[in-house]
Amino acid sequence: MISAKLIEHIFKAASISRWNDYPKMTNLVELDKQAHKFIIAYFIAKQEQNADMNYIIEAGIFEFLSRVVVTD
């Protein structure tokens, strides 16, 4: 069962603003950045013959949650 605290962290990622010194065309949030990284990793892994897709998905979820906690 997913706890309320975990759901709160997931929704919090949609409001954590990404910022740096570079001008940007649109306002990106942490959820956007992590989604782009995961999609690229997923498509690269699909091109490989022996990629463990379960590991790729688990690693993507772990990276997302760890970035939400660190950025928070």
Residue pairs with C-beta under 8 A, 6 or more apart in sequence:
9 65
9 68
9 69
9 72
10 68
12 68
12 72
13 29
13 30
13 31
13 34
13 64
13 67
13 68
14 29
14 30
14 31
15 29
16 29
16 30
16 31
16 68
16 71
16 72
17 27
17 28
17 29
17 30
18 28
18 29
18 30
18 32
18 33
30 67
30 68
30 71
31 64
33 67
34 60
34 63
34 64
34 67
37 60
37 63
38 60
38 63
38 64
41 56
41 59
41 60
42 56
42 57
42 60
45 51
45 53
45 56
46 53
